Amino acid sequence: MPHIELVPDRKLLKTNFDGYILSLEPVPVLSTEFSTTNCPHRVKPTEQQYSYYHARLFGMQNHLVRDPWTNGQCYYIDVTGMVQRVSYDNTLGRMRPLVPVFKLPLVAPDPVQEDETMAIPRYNCSLVFPSEQLCLLSDGCGTVRVLETGDRTTGREWKLQSTFRPLESNLTERVLPGGSVLLDGRFLVRDGKRLLHFVMIQIDHQPVAKSKALLHWFTLEQSAPPAWTVSVVRTLESGGYPRYCALDYHATAILVACDEPFRFLHDSEHPVITPDPKPMPSDGEGQPTPWEQYPFQWTQTLDEVIITFEKRPNVQYRVITEPSSDSEPGLQVFARDVLVIDGTQLYSTIDHENTTWSMDRKTLEITLQKQPADVSWPFLFPGGPAETTPGNSDPDTQLSDLPPATNLNAPLEACDFEGEQETYYTLERLSCINHSTTHSVSLGSGPPLFTVSLRPGLPATFALRHDVDACLWQLQPTAVGSEDCRLQHEGTLHAFGYVQASKQQQKYLGCPPGMGYAVICESHRGIYIYKSNYGPSGAGLRNRHGTQVAIGQHQFVSLKDTGEVLGISCEDEILILITEKALLALQITTG
């Protein structure tokens, strides 16, 4: 499995960027208050939906969906189920009146089952735009509708093409009762067939175990226009929560960024082959794994992996670091002729020429050189032991591995402490053909900050912190049938990773397609706007004792008496917010 290393384009980095200066210039804010009938529809979690994954799915969902095919236009669903169009007039510099485009029949909650533990889970409504003239709409209760929108700039009424419930399709397994939330959609024409792919998320909550995230990947085919029928259903599962999820260009794979890997559970087109269970011994006891029979510990730095065996009496250890042929692995560790560590199963490749090991009366220590370096391994090999925590290792050894402090006089901030246990995120490309992970990208301890659609029809771009900056990475097109995966550095939000880490109350992050500014939106208090240049008024700023420096502009907009922010939509010249009480339009000047 190839491991992709994200190397930023140095031309898109700005080494002389000297931070942001607070600008006192006012940001014009246009406000449109809601009536009792057109305020946003919102479902809150029940007493049974109390897991962290539920809290994130309900709390972080963006209820204001931007139309990537039309600038200055977005949509939300009001309390009556009406899909409302929100648009901004650039020529007049003001918001246009709301335009209702479709009436969604909302399912009223059952007051009898609301307090019962067996109540069907409900989620918020969601919608995505897979093409220029199609929309997918979910009511959060298990029904998905395919809508024909036509030219969305005209504001005409949308037409219903098909309605289906995943549970009634009888094509899938592990689709739980209740609703789900749309994450991505893609429209394709292949071999004369019109195909519609989309991905939805469900939370599998277990009262006595860790909750899991389920991704349902549906493929619809338009055999008899305008009706759509379900042709393929796939289900993936993970013990983590996806921080980025998108279908690739040809919908032959799904890209997911998570702290735990996703794996296919079901595929109605290509059955998922599960490995046969290991035969049980005759005495009825489970057969321990080799590393459980001969345990070891492992730790890592950014460059090395150190494996340590505590030697046991009457156990002979043998280490092979060089392959005897091209078909054999370059690292094998045996104990009593039992293969404990197989080099082909390691998380990533290693430099076999620089692999060293030493043995004394008490321990066997093996040092592996990572290739590439500067990558944290979330595990040594699948199913293997967890990394030795700092609390269980020698303090002197841990201190020797730490890099020297760059400035002992600089105080630590709250954002410098991410938690007691380090979490590693990985972006994986999962193929629907053989259900394997074709490519893997180590994201380190930081998940993607946010996603944005830079160009219509392309998979969403994700922002990832690089040093103090935030780099935007775009999946590149590939030929049909290719299993390649290439990510390109599209742009940089200078020092945004640093300022984002210092904001503890952040809810929504984003930037417009032109990447002229970045925004951090809190749930109630205010909005932080960061522009990469200070504008004409900052042209004379210089470093008197050195070379010219680049300075950005930082603005703060206070929110008063508008209620909780429920969604944002970033355009190049306008930032639209939807709150519990009003629609807000912030006029942004990036010149």
C-alpha positions as CSV (number, residue, x, y, z in Angstrom):
1,M,0.0,0.0,0.0
2,P,1.6,3.3,-1.1
3,H,2.0,5.9,1.6
4,I,1.7,9.5,0.3
5,E,3.7,12.3,1.9
6,L,2.2,15.7,1.6
7,V,4.9,18.1,0.6
8,P,3.7,21.7,0.3
9,D,4.7,23.8,-2.7
10,R,7.3,26.3,-1.5
11,K,6.0,28.8,-4.0
12,L,2.7,28.9,-2.1
13,L,4.4,29.5,1.3
14,K,5.3,32.9,2.7
15,T,8.3,32.7,5.0
16,N,8.3,36.4,5.7
17,F,4.7,36.5,6.9
18,D,4.8,38.4,10.1
19,G,1.3,37.8,11.5
20,Y,-2.0,39.7,11.6
21,I,-2.7,43.2,12.8
22,L,-6.1,44.1,14.3
23,S,-8.0,46.4,11.9
24,L,-10.6,48.7,13.4
25,E,-12.3,49.3,10.1
26,P,-16.0,48.3,10.5
27,V,-17.4,45.3,8.6
28,P,-20.8,46.1,7.1
29,V,-23.4,43.6,8.4
30,L,-26.7,43.2,6.7
31,S,-29.3,41.5,8.9
32,T,-32.6,39.9,8.0
33,E,-34.7,38.6,10.9
34,F,-36.7,35.5,10.6
35,S,-40.4,35.2,11.1
36,T,-42.0,32.3,13.0
37,T,-42.5,30.3,9.8
38,N,-39.1,30.7,8.1
39,C,-36.6,30.2,10.9
40,P,-34.3,27.3,10.4
41,H,-35.4,23.8,11.2
42,R,-33.3,22.0,13.8
43,V,-33.4,18.7,15.6
44,K,-31.6,18.3,18.9
45,P,-30.3,14.9,20.2
46,T,-32.4,12.9,22.5
47,E,-31.5,11.3,25.8
48,Q,-30.4,8.2,23.9
49,Q,-28.1,10.1,21.5
50,Y,-25.6,11.2,24.1
51,S,-22.3,9.9,22.7
52,Y,-19.5,12.2,21.6
53,Y,-20.1,11.2,18.0
54,H,-23.8,12.3,18.3
55,A,-22.7,15.6,19.9
56,R,-20.3,16.3,17.1
57,L,-22.8,15.3,14.3
58,F,-25.6,17.4,15.7
59,G,-23.5,20.3,17.0
60,M,-21.1,20.8,14.0
61,Q,-23.5,20.3,11.1
62,N,-23.6,23.3,8.8
63,H,-27.3,24.1,8.2
64,L,-26.5,26.7,5.5
65,V,-25.4,24.7,2.4
66,R,-23.5,26.6,-0.3
67,D,-24.2,25.9,-4.0
68,P,-20.8,25.3,-5.5
69,W,-22.3,25.8,-9.0
70,T,-23.6,29.3,-8.4
71,N,-21.7,32.1,-6.6
72,G,-23.4,34.0,-3.8
73,Q,-26.2,31.4,-3.4
74,C,-26.9,29.0,-0.5
75,Y,-29.9,27.1,1.0
76,Y,-31.4,26.1,4.3
77,I,-34.6,24.3,5.5
78,D,-37.0,26.2,7.6
79,V,-39.3,24.9,10.4
80,T,-42.1,24.2,7.9
81,G,-39.9,22.0,5.7
82,M,-39.5,24.6,3.0
83,V,-36.1,24.7,1.3
84,Q,-35.3,28.4,1.1
85,R,-32.8,30.0,-1.3
86,V,-30.5,32.7,0.1
87,S,-28.8,34.9,-2.4
88,Y,-26.8,38.1,-2.5
89,D,-27.0,40.8,-5.2
90,N,-23.5,42.0,-6.0
91,T,-24.6,44.9,-8.2
92,L,-26.9,46.3,-5.5
93,G,-24.8,45.2,-2.5
94,R,-27.7,43.7,-0.6
95,M,-29.5,40.4,0.1
96,R,-32.3,39.3,-2.1
97,P,-35.6,38.1,-0.6
98,L,-35.9,34.5,0.4
99,V,-37.2,32.2,-2.4
100,P,-38.9,28.9,-1.5
101,V,-38.0,26.2,-4.0
102,F,-39.3,22.9,-2.5
103,K,-41.6,21.8,0.3
104,L,-40.2,18.8,2.3
105,P,-42.8,16.9,4.2
106,L,-41.4,16.8,7.8
107,V,-42.0,13.8,10.0
108,A,-43.5,14.9,13.3
109,P,-41.9,13.2,16.3
110,D,-44.0,10.7,18.1
111,P,-44.7,11.9,21.6
112,V,-45.3,8.4,22.8
113,Q,-42.0,7.1,21.7
114,E,-40.0,10.2,22.5
115,D,-39.2,9.0,26.0
116,E,-38.7,5.3,25.1
117,T,-35.3,3.8,24.6
118,M,-36.5,2.1,21.5
119,A,-37.5,5.3,19.7
120,I,-36.2,5.6,16.1
121,P,-33.2,7.9,16.0
122,R,-33.8,11.2,14.1
123,Y,-31.2,13.5,12.6
124,N,-31.2,16.9,11.1
125,C,-32.2,17.5,7.5
126,S,-29.4,17.7,5.0
127,L,-28.8,18.3,1.3
128,V,-26.0,18.1,-1.3
129,F,-25.6,19.2,-4.9
130,P,-24.1,16.4,-7.0
131,S,-24.5,18.3,-10.2
132,E,-25.6,21.5,-11.8
133,Q,-29.2,20.5,-12.0
134,L,-29.7,17.8,-9.3
135,C,-30.1,18.0,-5.5
136,L,-30.2,15.2,-2.9
137,L,-32.4,15.9,0.1
138,S,-32.7,13.9,3.3
139,D,-35.4,14.4,5.9
140,G,-33.2,13.0,8.7
141,C,-35.7,10.2,9.4
142,G,-34.7,7.7,6.7
143,T,-36.1,9.1,3.5
144,V,-33.9,10.5,0.6
145,R,-35.3,12.5,-2.3
146,V,-33.8,13.2,-5.7
147,L,-34.8,16.6,-6.9
148,E,-34.4,18.1,-10.4
149,T,-33.6,21.8,-9.8
150,G,-33.0,23.1,-13.4
151,D,-31.2,26.4,-13.5
152,R,-30.8,27.3,-9.9
153,T,-30.1,31.0,-10.6
154,T,-33.8,31.5,-11.7
155,G,-35.2,30.4,-8.3
156,R,-37.8,28.2,-9.9
157,E,-39.5,25.4,-8.0
158,W,-37.7,22.1,-7.8
159,K,-39.3,19.0,-9.1
160,L,-39.3,15.6,-7.3
161,Q,-37.9,12.7,-9.4
162,S,-37.6,9.8,-6.9
163,T,-38.1,9.0,-3.2
164,F,-36.6,6.0,-1.5
165,R,-35.9,4.6,2.0
166,P,-32.7,2.7,2.4
167,L,-34.3,0.2,4.8
168,E,-36.9,-0.7,2.1
169,S,-34.4,-1.3,-0.7
170,N,-33.5,-4.8,0.8
171,L,-30.1,-4.5,-0.7
172,T,-28.0,-3.7,2.3
173,E,-27.0,-4.8,5.7
174,R,-26.1,-2.7,8.8
175,V,-28.4,0.1,7.7
176,L,-29.8,1.0,11.1
177,P,-33.4,2.2,11.6
178,G,-33.9,5.9,11.6
179,G,-32.2,8.7,9.7
180,S,-28.8,9.6,8.5
181,V,-27.0,12.7,7.3
182,L,-25.7,13.3,3.7
183,L,-22.0,13.9,3.4
184,D,-21.2,13.9,-0.3
185,G,-22.7,13.2,-3.7
186,R,-21.5,12.8,-7.3
187,F,-23.3,12.5,-10.7
188,L,-21.7,10.5,-13.5
189,V,-22.5,9.3,-17.0
190,R,-20.7,6.0,-17.7
191,D,-21.3,3.6,-20.6
192,G,-24.5,5.5,-21.4
193,K,-25.8,5.1,-17.8
194,R,-26.8,8.0,-15.6
195,L,-25.5,7.2,-12.1
196,L,-25.9,9.1,-8.9
197,H,-23.5,8.3,-6.0
198,F,-23.9,9.6,-2.5
199,V,-22.6,8.9,1.0
200,M,-24.5,9.2,4.3
201,I,-23.4,8.8,7.9
202,Q,-25.1,7.0,10.8
203,I,-24.0,6.6,14.4
204,D,-24.2,3.1,15.9
205,H,-24.5,3.8,19.6
206,Q,-23.8,1.0,22.0
207,P,-24.8,1.7,25.6
208,V,-22.0,-0.5,27.1
209,A,-19.4,-0.1,24.3
210,K,-17.8,2.5,22.2
211,S,-20.0,4.1,19.5
212,K,-19.2,3.5,15.9
213,A,-19.6,5.5,12.7
214,L,-21.3,3.9,9.7
215,L,-20.9,5.2,6.2
216,H,-23.6,4.1,3.6
217,W,-22.6,4.5,0.0
218,F,-25.6,4.3,-2.4
219,T,-25.5,4.2,-6.2
220,L,-28.7,5.1,-8.0
221,E,-29.3,4.5,-11.7
222,Q,-31.8,6.3,-13.9
223,S,-33.1,3.5,-16.0
224,A,-36.5,5.0,-16.8
225,P,-36.2,8.8,-16.6
226,P,-37.0,10.6,-14.4
227,A,-37.2,7.8,-11.8
228,W,-34.0,6.6,-10.0
229,T,-33.6,3.1,-8.6
230,V,-31.0,1.7,-6.2
231,S,-28.4,-0.4,-7.9
232,V,-25.6,-0.8,-5.4
233,V,-25.3,-0.3,-1.6
234,R,-22.1,-0.4,0.3
235,T,-21.5,0.0,4.1
236,L,-18.3,0.9,5.9
237,E,-17.6,1.0,9.6
238,S,-15.1,2.5,12.0
239,G,-14.6,3.0,15.6
240,G,-13.7,6.7,14.9
241,Y,-15.5,9.7,13.6
242,P,-14.8,10.8,10.0
243,R,-13.3,14.3,9.7
244,Y,-13.2,14.3,5.9
245,C,-15.3,12.2,3.5
246,A,-15.4,12.5,-0.3
247,L,-15.9,10.3,-3.3
248,D,-13.2,10.4,-5.9
249,Y,-13.7,11.7,-9.5
250,H,-15.1,8.4,-10.9
251,A,-16.8,7.2,-7.7
252,T,-14.6,4.1,-7.7
253,A,-13.2,4.9,-4.2
254,I,-14.0,6.9,-1.1
255,L,-11.5,9.0,0.8
256,V,-11.9,9.2,4.5
257,A,-9.8,10.9,7.2
258,C,-10.2,9.5,10.6
259,D,-8.3,8.5,13.8
260,E,-9.4,4.9,13.3
261,P,-9.5,3.0,9.9
262,F,-12.8,2.4,8.0
263,R,-13.4,-1.0,6.6
264,F,-16.1,-2.4,4.3
265,L,-18.8,-4.4,5.9
266,H,-21.1,-5.0,3.0
267,D,-21.2,-4.5,-0.8
268,S,-24.1,-5.6,-2.9
269,E,-22.0,-5.5,-6.2
270,H,-18.8,-7.1,-5.0
271,P,-19.3,-9.2,-1.9
272,V,-16.9,-8.4,0.9
273,I,-14.6,-11.3,1.6
274,T,-14.0,-11.7,5.3
275,P,-11.0,-13.8,6.4
276,D,-11.8,-17.3,7.7
277,P,-11.6,-17.5,11.5
278,K,-8.6,-19.3,12.9
279,P,-9.3,-22.9,13.9
280,M,-9.9,-23.3,17.6
281,P,-7.7,-25.8,19.5
282,S,-9.2,-29.0,20.8
283,D,-9.1,-28.0,24.4
284,G,-11.5,-25.1,23.7
285,E,-9.1,-22.3,24.6
286,G,-8.2,-19.5,22.3
287,Q,-4.9,-19.6,20.5
288,P,-2.8,-16.6,21.6
289,T,-1.0,-14.6,18.9
290,P,2.8,-14.8,18.5
291,W,3.3,-11.4,20.1
292,E,1.1,-12.4,23.1
293,Q,3.2,-15.6,23.5
294,Y,6.5,-13.6,23.3
295,P,5.5,-10.0,24.3
296,F,7.5,-6.9,23.5
297,Q,7.2,-3.2,23.8
298,W,7.7,-0.5,21.1
299,T,8.2,3.2,21.1
300,Q,8.9,5.7,18.4
301,T,10.3,9.1,17.6
302,L,9.7,11.0,14.4
303,D,12.7,9.1,12.7
304,E,12.9,5.7,14.5
305,V,10.9,2.8,15.9
306,I,12.5,1.0,18.9
307,I,11.3,-2.5,19.7
308,T,12.3,-4.1,23.0
309,F,12.0,-7.7,24.0
310,E,12.5,-8.7,27.7
311,K,14.4,-12.0,27.3
312,R,12.8,-15.1,28.8
313,P,14.6,-18.2,30.0
314,N,15.0,-21.0,27.5
315,V,13.7,-18.8,24.6
316,Q,16.1,-18.3,21.7
317,Y,15.6,-15.1,19.7
318,R,16.7,-14.6,16.1
319,V,16.6,-11.4,14.0
320,I,16.9,-11.3,10.2
321,T,17.4,-7.8,8.7
322,E,18.3,-8.6,5.1
323,P,16.1,-10.5,2.7
324,S,17.6,-13.7,1.2
325,S,15.5,-13.2,-2.0
326,D,13.3,-10.6,-3.6
327,S,10.1,-12.4,-2.4
328,E,11.1,-12.4,1.3
329,P,10.6,-9.5,3.7
330,G,13.6,-7.6,4.9
331,L,12.8,-7.9,8.6
332,Q,11.9,-11.0,10.6
333,V,12.0,-11.6,14.3
334,F,11.7,-15.1,15.6
335,A,11.3,-16.5,19.1
336,R,11.6,-20.3,19.4
337,D,11.2,-20.3,15.6
338,V,7.9,-18.6,15.9
339,L,7.6,-15.5,13.6
340,V,6.7,-12.7,16.0
341,I,7.3,-9.6,13.7
342,D,6.9,-9.8,10.0
343,G,8.3,-6.9,8.1
344,T,5.7,-7.0,5.4
345,Q,3.0,-6.2,8.0
346,L,4.6,-3.0,9.3
347,Y,2.6,0.2,9.1
348,S,5.1,1.8,6.7
349,T,8.3,1.0,5.0
350,I,11.7,1.1,6.7
351,D,15.3,1.5,5.7
352,H,16.6,-2.1,5.9
353,E,20.2,-1.1,5.4
354,N,20.1,1.0,8.6
355,T,18.2,-1.5,10.7
356,T,20.2,-2.3,13.8
357,W,19.7,-4.6,16.8
358,S,21.6,-5.5,19.9
359,M,21.2,-8.2,22.6
360,D,22.4,-8.6,26.1
361,R,21.5,-10.9,29.0
362,K,18.2,-9.2,29.6
363,T,16.9,-7.5,26.5
364,L,16.8,-7.6,22.7
365,E,16.5,-4.1,21.2
366,I,15.8,-3.5,17.5
367,T,16.0,0.0,16.0
368,L,14.1,0.6,12.7
369,Q,14.7,3.7,10.6
370,K,11.4,5.1,9.2
371,Q,11.1,5.7,5.5
372,P,9.8,8.4,5.0
373,A,10.8,10.1,8.3
374,D,8.9,12.7,10.2
375,V,5.8,10.5,10.2
376,S,4.1,9.1,13.4
377,W,2.9,5.5,13.2
378,P,-0.5,4.9,14.7
379,F,0.3,1.2,15.1
380,L,3.3,-1.1,14.4
381,F,1.3,-3.7,12.5
382,P,-2.4,-4.6,12.3
383,G,-3.6,-6.3,15.5
384,G,-0.3,-5.7,17.2
385,P,0.4,-4.3,20.7
386,A,-0.2,-0.6,21.4
387,E,2.7,1.8,21.6
388,T,4.2,2.0,25.1
389,T,2.9,5.0,26.8
390,P,5.2,7.5,28.5
391,G,4.0,6.5,31.9
392,N,5.1,3.0,31.5
393,S,8.6,3.7,30.1
394,D,11.8,4.9,31.5
395,P,11.6,8.7,32.2
396,D,15.3,9.2,31.3
397,T,14.7,7.5,27.9
398,Q,11.7,9.7,27.3
399,L,13.5,12.9,28.2
400,S,16.3,12.0,25.8
401,D,13.9,11.6,22.9
402,L,12.4,15.1,23.4
403,P,13.6,17.9,21.2
404,P,15.3,20.8,23.0
405,A,13.1,23.7,24.0
406,T,13.5,26.5,21.5
407,N,12.7,29.3,23.9
408,L,12.5,28.5,27.6
409,N,11.2,32.0,28.4
410,A,8.1,31.6,26.2
411,P,5.1,30.6,28.3
412,L,3.0,27.6,27.3
413,E,-0.5,28.2,26.2
414,A,-3.6,26.0,26.6
415,C,-3.5,25.1,22.9
416,D,-0.1,23.5,23.4
417,F,-1.8,20.7,25.3
418,E,-3.9,18.4,23.1
419,G,-4.6,15.8,25.8
420,E,-2.9,13.0,27.7
421,Q,-3.2,10.5,24.9
422,E,-1.9,11.4,21.4
423,T,-4.4,10.8,18.6
424,Y,-3.2,10.2,15.0
425,Y,-5.2,10.8,11.9
426,T,-4.9,9.1,8.6
427,L,-6.4,9.8,5.2
428,E,-7.2,6.6,3.4
429,R,-8.4,5.8,-0.1
430,L,-10.7,2.8,0.0
431,S,-11.4,1.1,-3.3
432,C,-14.9,-0.3,-4.0
433,I,-13.5,-2.9,-6.4
434,N,-11.4,-5.0,-3.9
435,H,-12.3,-3.2,-0.7
436,S,-8.7,-2.5,0.1
437,T,-6.8,0.6,1.2
438,T,-5.0,1.6,-2.0
439,H,-3.3,4.8,-0.6
440,S,-2.6,6.2,2.9
441,V,-1.7,9.6,4.0
442,S,-0.4,10.2,7.6
443,L,-2.0,13.5,8.9
444,G,-0.2,13.4,12.2
445,S,-2.0,14.5,15.4
446,G,-4.2,17.1,13.7
447,P,-7.3,16.4,11.7
448,P,-8.4,18.4,8.7
449,L,-9.5,21.9,9.8
450,F,-12.3,22.3,7.3
451,T,-13.4,21.5,3.8
452,V,-14.3,23.8,0.9
453,S,-15.3,23.3,-2.7
454,L,-12.9,25.4,-4.8
455,R,-14.4,24.5,-8.1
456,P,-17.7,22.9,-9.0
457,G,-17.8,19.2,-9.8
458,L,-14.5,18.5,-8.0
459,P,-14.1,16.6,-4.7
460,A,-14.0,18.9,-1.7
461,T,-10.6,20.4,-0.8
462,F,-9.5,19.9,2.8
463,A,-7.3,22.3,4.9
464,L,-4.5,20.7,6.9
465,R,-2.2,22.5,9.3
466,H,1.4,22.7,8.2
467,D,3.6,24.3,10.9
468,V,1.7,27.6,11.6
469,D,0.0,27.7,8.2
470,A,-3.0,25.9,6.8
471,C,-2.5,24.3,3.4
472,L,-5.4,23.4,1.1
473,W,-5.1,20.0,-0.6
474,Q,-7.1,19.0,-3.7
475,L,-7.5,15.5,-5.1
476,Q,-6.3,15.5,-8.7
477,P,-8.1,13.9,-11.7
478,T,-7.0,10.4,-12.8
479,A,-7.9,8.2,-15.8
480,V,-10.9,5.9,-15.6
481,G,-10.0,2.6,-14.1
482,S,-6.9,4.0,-12.5
483,E,-6.3,3.3,-8.8
484,D,-3.9,6.3,-8.5
485,C,-4.3,9.0,-5.8
486,R,-2.6,12.4,-6.1
487,L,-3.1,15.4,-3.9
488,Q,-2.0,18.8,-4.9
489,H,-1.2,21.9,-2.8
490,E,-3.7,24.5,-4.0
491,G,-3.2,27.4,-1.6
492,T,-2.1,28.5,1.8
493,L,-3.8,30.4,4.6
494,H,-0.8,32.0,6.2
495,A,-0.5,31.6,10.0
496,F,-4.1,30.3,10.1
497,G,-3.1,27.1,11.8
498,Y,-1.6,29.1,14.6
499,V,-4.5,31.4,15.2
500,Q,-7.0,28.6,14.9
501,A,-5.2,26.6,17.7
502,S,-5.6,29.5,20.1
503,K,-9.4,29.8,19.7
504,Q,-11.1,27.5,22.2
505,Q,-14.7,28.4,21.3
506,Q,-14.5,27.8,17.6
507,K,-17.5,26.2,15.8
508,Y,-17.2,26.7,12.1
509,L,-14.1,27.3,10.0
510,G,-13.9,28.1,6.4
511,C,-12.7,30.2,3.5
512,P,-14.1,31.2,0.1
513,P,-13.1,29.5,-3.2
514,G,-10.7,32.4,-3.9
515,M,-9.0,31.9,-0.6
516,G,-8.8,35.6,0.0
517,Y,-9.7,35.3,3.7
518,A,-10.3,32.7,6.4
519,V,-12.9,32.8,9.1
520,I,-13.3,31.3,12.6
521,C,-16.9,31.5,13.8
522,E,-17.9,31.0,17.4
523,S,-21.3,29.6,18.4
524,H,-22.5,32.8,20.0
525,R,-20.0,35.5,20.7
526,G,-18.4,36.6,17.5
527,I,-16.6,36.0,14.2
528,Y,-12.8,36.3,13.4
529,I,-11.9,37.2,9.9
530,Y,-8.3,36.8,8.7
531,K,-7.0,38.3,5.4
532,S,-3.6,37.5,4.0
533,N,-2.9,41.1,3.1
534,Y,-3.4,44.4,4.9
535,G,-4.8,46.2,1.9
536,P,-3.7,49.6,0.5
537,S,-3.5,51.1,4.0
538,G,-0.8,48.7,5.0
539,A,1.5,49.1,2.0
540,G,3.9,51.3,3.9
541,L,4.5,48.8,6.7
542,R,8.2,47.8,6.8
543,N,10.6,46.2,9.1
544,R,13.0,49.0,9.9
545,H,15.9,46.7,10.8
546,G,15.6,44.1,8.1
547,T,13.9,43.1,4.9
548,Q,10.3,43.9,4.1
549,V,7.7,41.8,5.9
550,A,4.2,40.7,4.9
551,I,1.4,41.5,7.3
552,G,-2.2,40.4,7.3
553,Q,-5.3,41.9,8.6
554,H,-7.5,40.6,11.5
555,Q,-11.1,41.8,12.1
556,F,-13.6,40.8,14.7
557,V,-17.3,41.1,14.4
558,S,-19.4,40.8,17.5
559,L,-22.7,39.0,17.4
560,K,-25.5,40.3,19.6
561,D,-29.0,39.0,20.2
562,T,-29.0,36.7,17.2
563,G,-28.9,33.4,18.9
564,E,-26.7,30.4,18.2
565,V,-24.9,30.3,14.8
566,L,-26.2,27.3,12.8
567,G,-24.2,27.6,9.6
568,I,-21.9,29.7,7.4
569,S,-21.4,30.1,3.6
570,C,-18.2,31.8,2.5
571,E,-18.1,33.7,-0.8
572,D,-15.2,35.9,-2.1
573,E,-16.9,39.2,-1.2
574,I,-19.6,38.1,1.2
575,L,-19.9,35.9,4.3
576,I,-23.4,34.6,5.0
577,L,-24.4,33.3,8.4
578,I,-27.6,31.7,9.6
579,T,-28.5,32.0,13.3
580,E,-31.5,31.0,15.3
581,K,-33.1,34.5,14.8
582,A,-31.7,36.0,11.6
583,L,-29.7,35.8,8.4
584,L,-26.5,37.9,8.5
585,A,-24.4,39.0,5.5
586,L,-20.9,40.4,6.2
587,Q,-19.5,42.4,3.3
588,I,-15.8,41.5,3.0
589,T,-13.2,43.7,1.2
590,T,-10.1,41.8,0.3
591,G,-8.4,44.4,-1.9
